[in-house]
């Protein structure tokens, strides 16, 4: 484990409690023009997923572990899982993880843990090994893409299938998804260079943005902004209501093919290739 600090900041965690009871969304205070790398934390394995919750950052990794970073210290085995952790989310003091199958012949697995790491529930989901932080919780419903059948599956928080939503816009490629309010999700598909917003009530595609080359990971905030990192190592900010690009943001040191999360004036990201958790400060 290695922690590096830059510019005298140590901001990988925040003591303020986020309200995730309704929309499960992070909070942003303004649209940035530039990002400044403030801190890096070396991770013990290749990371796949990222989520920030109540002052700690949780990272799902390919060594079958969910690590917890708190006050810049890495808890290497907060939860030990049975398979690589492809996606992770926190909701109402529960940890929800999508575990990737080791074979395309087998299903992926969704596991629910309490904050002590004890398994509470588990169920299978059709293999979606190209997911990138795509497990999403909206209004007490857990949503996962089924890439091979081109649909979204909506589960209860304990794994009961509520409904399937046809979604021909997704393909068998790297995909990321995040919640957008209480009734929608935003999805990026790297193969089609597309980011789109979809209603989970009607299945309607509300808007589609095709200006971003190979979107890799996304997150959304309560101000109606969608942050998308592309293969070309550029962060774009979209209007969540209309899908138009509001701003291009400079300052990234790496393109991200894993998780992205925003809280207040911090952007948290994980770099798969560098095996690092990166904390950026947003600047006007």
C-alpha positions as CSV (number, residue, x, y, z in Angstrom):
1,X,0.0,0.0,0.0
2,X,1.3,3.4,-0.9
3,X,-0.2,6.8,-0.3
4,X,1.0,9.9,-2.2
5,X,-0.2,13.5,-1.4
6,X,0.1,16.5,-3.7
7,X,-0.5,20.2,-3.0
8,X,-0.8,19.5,0.7
9,X,-4.3,18.0,0.4
10,X,-5.7,14.8,1.9
11,X,-9.3,14.6,0.7
12,X,-10.0,11.0,-0.3
13,X,-12.7,10.9,2.3
14,X,-15.3,13.3,3.8
15,X,-16.8,13.4,7.2
16,X,-20.1,14.8,6.0
17,X,-22.9,12.2,5.6
18,X,-24.5,12.0,2.2
19,X,-28.3,11.7,1.9
20,X,-28.7,8.6,-0.2
21,X,-32.2,7.6,1.0
22,X,-34.1,8.9,-2.0
23,X,-32.1,9.3,-5.2
24,X,-28.8,7.6,-4.1
25,X,-27.0,10.5,-5.8
26,X,-23.7,12.2,-4.9
27,X,-23.6,16.0,-4.5
28,X,-21.7,18.5,-6.7
29,X,-21.3,22.2,-5.9
30,X,-20.4,23.7,-9.3
31,X,-19.4,22.8,-12.8
32,X,-15.6,22.7,-13.0
33,X,-13.3,24.1,-15.7
34,X,-10.2,22.2,-14.5
35,X,-9.2,19.3,-12.3
36,X,-6.1,19.3,-10.1
37,X,-4.8,15.9,-8.8
38,X,-4.7,16.2,-5.1
39,X,-4.0,12.7,-3.9
40,X,-3.3,9.1,-5.1
41,X,-3.7,5.9,-3.1
42,X,-2.0,2.8,-4.3
43,X,-4.4,-0.2,-4.4
44,X,-3.3,-3.8,-3.9
45,X,-5.0,-5.2,-7.0
46,X,-6.7,-4.1,-10.2
47,X,-9.8,-2.1,-9.3
48,X,-13.1,-2.4,-11.2
49,X,-15.7,-0.4,-9.1
50,X,-15.9,2.6,-6.9
51,X,-18.5,4.1,-4.4
52,X,-18.3,6.7,-1.7
53,X,-20.5,6.4,1.4
54,X,-20.5,8.2,4.7
55,X,-16.9,9.4,4.6
56,X,-15.3,6.3,3.2
57,X,-14.5,5.1,-0.3
58,X,-15.2,1.5,-1.3
59,X,-13.3,-0.1,-4.1
60,X,-14.2,-3.4,-5.7
61,X,-11.2,-5.3,-7.1
62,X,-10.3,-8.3,-9.2
63,X,-8.7,-10.1,-6.2
64,X,-12.2,-10.8,-4.9
65,X,-12.1,-8.1,-2.3
66,X,-14.0,-4.9,-1.5
67,X,-11.5,-2.5,0.0
68,X,-12.3,0.5,2.2
69,X,-10.3,3.7,2.1
70,X,-10.9,5.9,5.1
71,X,-8.7,8.9,6.0
72,X,-6.3,7.8,3.3
73,X,-5.8,4.4,4.9
74,X,-6.6,1.2,2.9
75,X,-8.5,-1.6,4.5
76,X,-7.4,-4.4,2.3
77,X,-10.1,-6.8,3.1
78,X,-13.3,-5.0,4.2
79,X,-15.3,-7.7,2.5
80,X,-13.8,-10.9,1.0
81,X,-15.9,-12.1,-1.9
82,X,-15.9,-15.3,-3.9
83,X,-15.3,-13.8,-7.3
84,X,-13.9,-10.6,-8.8
85,X,-16.0,-7.5,-7.8
86,X,-17.2,-6.0,-11.0
87,X,-19.6,-3.3,-9.6
88,X,-20.4,-2.0,-6.1
89,X,-23.0,0.3,-4.5
90,X,-23.9,1.3,-1.0
91,X,-27.5,1.9,0.1
92,X,-29.2,2.2,3.5
93,X,-26.2,0.6,5.3
94,X,-26.0,-2.3,2.9
95,X,-23.3,-3.2,0.4
96,X,-24.4,-4.4,-3.0
97,X,-21.8,-6.1,-5.2
98,X,-21.9,-7.7,-8.7
99,X,-19.4,-10.5,-8.7
100,X,-18.1,-11.5,-12.2
101,X,-18.3,-15.0,-13.3
102,X,-15.0,-16.7,-14.2
103,X,-16.6,-18.3,-17.2
104,X,-19.1,-17.1,-19.8
105,X,-21.0,-20.3,-19.2
106,X,-21.9,-19.3,-15.7
107,X,-24.0,-16.5,-14.4
108,X,-22.7,-13.5,-12.5
109,X,-23.7,-13.2,-8.9
110,X,-25.2,-10.3,-6.9
111,X,-24.3,-10.3,-3.2
112,X,-25.8,-8.1,-0.4
113,X,-23.7,-7.5,2.8
114,X,-24.3,-5.6,5.9
115,X,-21.7,-3.0,7.1
116,X,-19.9,-5.7,9.1
117,X,-19.4,-7.7,5.9
118,X,-21.9,-10.4,6.7
119,X,-23.7,-11.9,3.7
120,X,-27.4,-11.0,3.7
121,X,-28.7,-12.2,0.3
122,X,-27.4,-13.5,-3.0
123,X,-28.8,-14.3,-6.4
124,X,-27.6,-15.0,-10.0
125,X,-27.7,-12.5,-12.9
126,X,-26.9,-13.3,-16.6
127,X,-23.2,-12.8,-17.2
128,X,-22.3,-9.2,-18.0
129,X,-18.6,-9.3,-17.7
130,X,-18.1,-6.1,-19.7
131,X,-20.0,-4.0,-17.1
132,X,-18.2,-1.0,-15.6
133,X,-19.7,0.0,-12.3
134,X,-23.2,-0.6,-13.7
135,X,-25.0,-1.9,-10.7
136,X,-27.4,1.0,-9.9
137,X,-30.1,1.5,-7.2
138,X,-33.1,3.8,-7.9
139,X,-36.0,4.2,-5.6
140,X,-35.4,1.0,-3.6
141,X,-34.9,-1.0,-6.8
142,X,-31.6,-2.6,-8.0
143,X,-31.0,-2.3,-11.7
144,X,-28.5,-4.3,-13.8
145,X,-28.0,-4.5,-17.5
146,X,-28.3,-7.9,-19.3
147,X,-26.0,-7.2,-22.3
148,X,-26.6,-10.4,-24.2
149,X,-30.4,-10.1,-24.1
150,X,-30.4,-6.3,-24.5
151,X,-32.5,-5.5,-21.5
152,X,-32.3,-4.0,-18.0
153,X,-33.5,-6.2,-15.2
154,X,-35.1,-4.5,-12.2
155,X,-34.8,-6.3,-8.9
156,X,-36.0,-5.7,-5.4
157,X,-33.2,-5.1,-2.9
158,X,-33.4,-8.8,-2.0
159,X,-33.3,-10.2,-5.5
160,X,-36.9,-10.6,-6.6
161,X,-37.3,-9.8,-10.3
162,X,-39.7,-6.9,-10.6
163,X,-39.6,-6.4,-14.4
164,X,-37.4,-6.5,-17.4
165,X,-37.1,-3.4,-19.6
166,X,-36.1,-4.0,-23.3
167,X,-33.1,-1.9,-24.2
168,X,-31.9,-2.4,-27.8
169,X,-29.5,0.6,-27.4
170,X,-27.0,-1.5,-25.4
171,X,-24.7,-3.9,-27.0
172,X,-22.1,-6.5,-25.9
173,X,-19.4,-4.0,-25.0
174,X,-18.1,-2.0,-22.1
175,X,-21.1,-0.3,-20.4
176,X,-21.5,2.0,-17.4
177,X,-24.7,3.1,-15.7
178,X,-25.7,5.5,-12.9
179,X,-29.0,6.7,-11.3
180,X,-30.5,10.0,-12.5
181,X,-33.2,11.1,-10.1
182,X,-35.9,8.8,-8.8
183,X,-37.1,7.3,-12.1
184,X,-34.3,7.2,-14.6
185,X,-30.8,5.9,-15.3
186,X,-28.0,7.1,-17.6
187,X,-26.1,4.6,-19.6
188,X,-22.9,4.8,-21.6
189,X,-22.0,2.3,-24.3
190,X,-18.4,2.4,-25.5
191,X,-18.9,0.4,-28.7
192,X,-21.5,2.9,-30.1
193,X,-20.0,6.0,-28.7
194,X,-23.3,6.8,-27.0
195,X,-24.5,8.1,-23.7
196,X,-28.3,8.1,-23.1
197,X,-30.9,8.6,-20.5
198,X,-33.7,6.1,-20.0
199,X,-36.9,6.0,-17.9
200,X,-37.2,2.9,-15.8
201,X,-40.9,3.4,-15.6
202,X,-41.7,3.6,-19.3
203,X,-38.5,2.3,-20.9
204,X,-38.4,5.4,-23.1
205,X,-35.0,6.8,-24.1
206,X,-35.3,10.4,-23.1
207,X,-32.2,11.7,-24.8
208,X,-29.1,10.4,-26.5
209,X,-25.6,12.0,-26.8
210,X,-23.3,10.7,-29.5
211,X,-20.5,13.2,-29.2
212,X,-18.2,11.2,-26.9
213,X,-15.6,8.8,-28.2
214,X,-15.7,5.5,-26.3
215,X,-17.2,6.6,-23.0
216,X,-15.6,4.6,-20.2
217,X,-17.3,5.6,-16.9
218,X,-20.0,8.0,-15.8
219,X,-21.5,9.5,-12.7
220,X,-24.4,11.9,-12.0
221,X,-25.0,14.6,-9.4
222,X,-28.0,16.4,-7.9
223,X,-27.5,19.6,-9.9
224,X,-28.5,17.9,-13.1
225,X,-25.0,17.2,-14.4
226,X,-23.6,14.0,-15.9
227,X,-19.8,13.5,-15.8
228,X,-18.4,11.2,-18.5
229,X,-14.8,10.2,-19.0
230,X,-13.9,9.0,-22.5
231,X,-11.1,6.9,-24.0
232,X,-9.4,10.1,-25.1
233,X,-8.8,11.1,-21.5
234,X,-11.2,14.0,-21.5
235,X,-14.0,14.7,-18.9
236,X,-17.2,16.1,-20.3
237,X,-20.1,17.5,-18.3
238,X,-23.6,16.9,-19.8
239,X,-26.9,18.4,-18.8
240,X,-28.9,15.5,-17.4
241,X,-32.2,17.0,-18.6
242,X,-31.3,17.4,-22.3
243,X,-28.1,15.5,-22.8
244,X,-26.1,18.3,-24.4
245,X,-22.4,18.9,-23.5
246,X,-22.1,21.8,-21.1
247,X,-18.4,21.8,-20.7
248,X,-15.1,20.0,-21.4
249,X,-12.8,19.7,-18.4
250,X,-9.1,19.4,-18.5
251,X,-6.6,18.1,-15.9
252,X,-7.0,14.3,-16.1
253,X,-3.7,12.4,-15.7
254,X,-5.2,9.2,-16.9
255,X,-8.2,7.8,-18.7
256,X,-10.4,5.7,-16.5
257,X,-11.9,2.3,-17.4
258,X,-13.3,1.8,-14.0
259,X,-15.2,3.9,-11.5
260,X,-16.0,7.5,-11.2
261,X,-17.7,9.4,-8.3
262,X,-18.2,13.0,-7.3
263,X,-18.8,14.5,-3.9
264,X,-18.9,18.3,-3.3
265,X,-15.7,19.7,-4.9
266,X,-14.0,16.3,-5.2
267,X,-13.9,13.9,-8.0
268,X,-12.9,10.4,-7.0
269,X,-11.8,8.0,-9.7
270,X,-10.0,4.7,-10.0
271,X,-7.4,3.8,-12.7
272,X,-7.4,0.2,-13.6
273,X,-4.0,0.3,-15.3
274,X,-2.3,2.3,-12.5
275,X,-4.0,0.4,-9.7
276,X,-4.7,3.7,-8.0
277,X,-7.5,5.6,-6.3
278,X,-7.2,9.2,-7.6
279,X,-8.7,12.2,-5.9
280,X,-9.1,15.4,-7.9
281,X,-10.0,18.9,-6.7
282,X,-12.4,20.7,-8.9
283,X,-11.4,24.3,-9.9
284,X,-13.4,27.1,-11.5
